Every structure is written in structure tokens, then in C-alpha cells.
Amino acid sequence: SVTYDEVVGGTHFTHLYTENGALQSEILSSSTQLQADVNFSTGTVDINFNGNFTTANGSSGQWLLTGSASNDFSASAATAFTSIALTGTVQSAGISGSNGANCSVNCNIVGVTDTVLLGQFADGFGGAVSADTAVTDATQPVFTLSGTYVLEPSANISSTITR
């Protein structure tokens, strides 16, 4: 098992959102924490991503996305690529719809991360992520996020290379 939790590349996560139903300028996350746990014996991947932001009106907020997949990175899967569904929440009083509904408690978000193992011996874990509130009613709050990432293990993991 390897925990990839040190950000070594990628982009800032960017967000679009509505305030009183009006689309606002793009904002960035700060203090984003990204972690992927991969068990190569079973092929199980667990994702835990979260970040903080401030809206244009000064309201703070945070988002969280989690997901997991099984049998993706095991020897029998024989691939370095996979796609993992994500679910989570966004919380900020600065995100609101035209009917007054807001995300001051929580709004649900759903998304996906397309991932790849990096290097011959999976020294890194990278990908792209996108998620949104999946709003079907135009009066409800809208929040989107997107970004890319490259992660490496922060722990010094010794490995034995065998041929």
C-alpha cells in the first residue's frame, strides 16, 4: 500500500459559483489537501481531496470530495489508468441561488477524477478532477471545481526492484 499525499505538481483548483443566482468570477482554492491511498495487492484506490477558498464577497468556504474504486491497479488489471467517481460537499454562505437558497450548511457536489500512475514503479499518482453541484433547477446555488494534480508519497518508502 502507498499513500500519495505530497503535492509536487498540477494546477490550483479553480471554482465558478453563483451569488444570488448570478455567476461570479473564477476563484482559487488555497491549502488544498490531496491524498490517494493505493493498495496494489487488491487494486483498491481511496481518494480524499479537500480545499479552502474565499468568495468575492469575503465569505470563507471549504469543499471535500471522496471516492474509491476496486480492482483498478492490481496486477490483473494491467493498466496505469482509471477513473474514480467522487462525491462530497461544499460549504459557504457566499454561494447562493436566485431564490435565496445557499450553501451555508452544505451543498452536495459530485464529480470524477481521471488518474494515472506515474513512473515505471508508480513513483507518482496524477490526474485531473472536476465536480459540481449538478443543479437541475436554475434558482439553486451553483459551484464547480476543476484542477490537475501530481502526488508523491511524503513517507520515505523503501522499495525493492525485482526483475
Disulfide bonds with the S-S distance in Angstrom:
Cys103-Cys107 1.98
